[in-house]
Amino acid sequence: MGSRRGVDSGDPWSGMGESEKSQPRIEVVYARRRSSQEDPQLQRSQDVNRERRLGPAVRPRKKNSFTRSLTTRGRTSVVIVGGVDYLPKPKQREAKKKPKQSKQKTRQDPPDFSKEMAYFKEVDSYELLEESPSPKKYSTWATGTENDPIVIPDLASILERWLISRKLTYSCGPSRGLLPRIAETPVMPLQPMCIPEERTLRHTSAATASSKFVADRRTPVPIELVDIDSPVRRVSSTFVADSRPPVHIVLEDVDSPSEGASSNIVADRRASVPIGSVNIDSSVEKSSENHVRVKVENDVDESLEQAIKKLSLTSSSTCDHRSAFEELLLVCNQSCPSSMSEVFSQYCDMNSIVKIGEGTYGEAFKAGASVCKIVPVDGDLLVNGEVQKRSEEVLEEVLLSFTLNSLRQEGRANCGCKIFIETKDIRLCQGTYDASLIRAWEDWDAKHGSENDHPKEFSEDQCYVVFVLADGGRDLESFVLLNFDEARSLLVQVTAALAVAEVACEFEHRDLHWGNVLLVRNESTKMEFKLEGRKICGKTFGISVSIIDFTLSRINSGEAILFLDLSLDPALFEGPKSDRQSETYRKMKEITEDCWESRHQRTTKDERDLRSLKKRMQSYDSAKDALSDPFFTDLLEKE
Ligand SMILES: Nc1ncnc2c1ncn2[C@@H]1O[C@H](COP(=O)(O)OP(=O)(O)OP(=O)(O)O)[C@@H](O)[C@H]1O
């Protein structure tokens, strides 16, 4: 489809480029270190890693396939902050192709499926030569109905905290006066789901009347109020602070005649604990109908909030590494990094940890019902021959994951699905690898032969981001579909997920190779999703699909557009010719014209071309005839 772009002056592609350029300001926020250019040794090891990414066909030996880090080198994280009305006009758009990927990531000794693999390889290579620029893969979901606001309270607060911290970081200049304050203080008013502004608890005459509010870590308001049957009541409130920044807890006697006056306050405490509980105790005079109000507030004073609002992102131009780390802490709701065992022990017995997979950066471990993917960040140590990810890079993925999580919420009015992997939590850790993790890593290595470096190399200072995910099963690369129904089920689930996310938040995965599609066989017969307000039920034939790895993805969270600027990673587009994944990256570059912040859609011209192709196809007598159609001209090279 050579005429796809820029052929005539009315080419909708160029038009779209123009209109996208006039969108809200664009900032290059983070630039990935590119030390390989200066360091030939690093360049060599990265070249080796590049070869790891693609499969056995192009991977002559261990650590020598097209790198798994292909997608991450030289990236730049970018955010565009737009107004609420930024959402583009309804248009039809294309879905990205699924590139081929081959990574050695298996959970058990795989049975011998070499025959099946050979078959699919053949199919793949055939398609690569034969297919048009994927008309059959361009989904035709029409966009354009009103979207659900993607910002649910929790997500809003996460993004807001992030944006605020960025404003503070970038706008305060050298003085950085506000940054320490925001780092010490949560932005509680912005997270109404997290902490109710107040709870009113009623005393009873019972000696141990108590009220307990149990909530998860993101709504950590377990407050226990106990009155003791004595002339003076003892009131205590326990606030379970799980890695939460400081809070201000006030107990107030609301029945006192001077309600609201400071004398009503029976206990007042500012508390800051990384993990644990805060108790405040006090005495309250007994009266028949005594109410005590427990207020949990943030410590950000109004003037600070006003100041924050006035700050502008436009003055930001640089990002220092420390502040990005602080942003990550804020987004993860932590005041300081945890240890690995603190995080893992929340999900499982440490001795039960099993490694289940690995990527260039990520080591995936099964922890109870969850999967924890550990990604080292910010250290100087090369990991698997790669420069470690920087906080700022991981931050983009963290925010994106939270945004996609919001699609899982029940009761979304317009769009929703549960096919993107559930991100249960994200935590920042520091220290050496825990002994149980080392044991699990070595077990996996003994069975499967890890391509990654031994994690014992990490020092006490090393930091990591731990993605706590639902267990999505095995990746498509190692999963064997048993019949055509399972294959259809896989395709419809992936397509439905992309359609939902594309309509809801202009999502483009941009790296949907078969290592990033997980499957599990179960009793399920159907899966529900909602697209443009319509509930749709898809048949699953006992297969549940999850999409993972949003490192390269692009999304409009409602508050910001998050994406990586792949134009700074030319090597990404230099993979082997005729390799499906490499070709797909190149196609993406062609379609985006290296403008990665925009969403990209099938154009009217493309649709016209496809429609006329369809008509012409009906008139051909044979496939041989059809192959001479002009639609294919630039796709076929005669030798
Ligand atoms: N939620 C999950 N459930 C089950 N397995 C998972 C999950 N997340 C990751 N894995 C396993 O771990 C592997 C590595 O994860 P992932 O691809 O996210 O890491 P990565 O370092 O980002 O990879 P890449 O090399 O593509 O950058 C996956 O291919 C998969 O086998």
The ligand as an SDF file (V2000), in Angstrom:
LIG
                    3D

 31 33  0  0  0  0  0  0  0  0999 V2000
    1.3510  -11.0820   35.3030 N   0  0  0  0  0  0  0  0  0  0  0  0
    2.0780  -12.0820   34.8720 C   0  0  0  0  0  0  0  0  0  0  0  0
    1.6240  -13.3510   34.9560 N   0  0  0  0  0  0  0  0  0  0  0  0
    2.3700  -14.3910   34.5280 C   0  0  0  0  0  0  0  0  0  0  0  0
    3.5940  -14.2530   33.9940 N   0  0  0  0  0  0  0  0  0  0  0  0
    4.0980  -13.0230   33.8770 C   0  0  0  0  0  0  0  0  0  0  0  0
    3.3900  -11.8780   34.3070 C   0  0  0  0  0  0  0  0  0  0  0  0
    4.1300  -10.7900   34.0540 N   0  0  0  0  0  0  0  0  0  0  0  0
    5.2660  -11.2270   33.5060 C   0  0  0  0  0  0  0  0  0  0  0  0
    5.2680  -12.5730   33.3970 N   0  0  0  0  0  0  0  0  0  0  0  0
    6.3210  -13.4170   32.8400 C   0  0  0  0  0  0  0  0  0  0  0  0
    7.5610  -12.7450   32.9310 O   0  0  0  0  0  0  0  0  0  0  0  0
    8.0650  -12.4620   31.6280 C   0  0  0  0  0  0  0  0  0  0  0  0
    8.7740  -11.1320   31.6440 C   0  0  0  0  0  0  0  0  0  0  0  0
    7.8310  -10.1120   31.8650 O   0  0  0  0  0  0  0  0  0  0  0  0
    7.8370   -8.7930   30.9830 P   0  0  0  0  0  0  0  0  0  0  0  0
    7.7760   -9.1630   29.5390 O   0  0  0  0  0  0  0  0  0  0  0  0
    6.7920   -7.9110   31.4930 O   0  0  0  0  0  0  0  0  0  0  0  0
    9.3000   -8.2690   31.3740 O   0  0  0  0  0  0  0  0  0  0  0  0
   10.1490   -7.1630   30.6410 P   0  0  0  0  0  0  0  0  0  0  0  0
   11.4860   -7.0790   31.2820 O   0  0  0  0  0  0  0  0  0  0  0  0
    9.3360   -5.9300   30.5650 O   0  0  0  0  0  0  0  0  0  0  0  0
   10.2880   -7.8270   29.2210 O   0  0  0  0  0  0  0  0  0  0  0  0
   10.9120   -7.1840   27.9130 P   0  0  0  0  0  0  0  0  0  0  0  0
   12.1140   -8.0170   27.6320 O   0  0  0  0  0  0  0  0  0  0  0  0
    9.8080   -7.3660   26.9020 O   0  0  0  0  0  0  0  0  0  0  0  0
   11.2450   -5.7610   28.1930 O   0  0  0  0  0  0  0  0  0  0  0  0
    6.8310  -12.5340   30.7190 C   0  0  0  0  0  0  0  0  0  0  0  0
    7.1510  -12.8490   29.3920 O   0  0  0  0  0  0  0  0  0  0  0  0
    6.0210  -13.6450   31.3750 C   0  0  0  0  0  0  0  0  0  0  0  0
    6.5280  -14.9130   31.0260 O   0  0  0  0  0  0  0  0  0  0  0  0
  1  2  1  0
  2  3  1  0
  2  7  2  0
  3  4  2  0
  4  5  1  0
  5  6  2  0
  6  7  1  0
  6 10  1  0
  7  8  1  0
  8  9  2  0
  9 10  1  0
 10 11  1  0
 11 12  1  0
 11 30  1  0
 12 13  1  0
 13 14  1  0
 13 28  1  0
 14 15  1  0
 15 16  1  0
 16 17  2  0
 16 18  1  0
 16 19  1  0
 19 20  1  0
 20 21  2  0
 20 22  1  0
 20 23  1  0
 23 24  1  0
 24 25  2  0
 24 26  1  0
 24 27  1  0
 28 29  1  0
 28 30  1  0
 30 31  1  0
M  END
$$$$
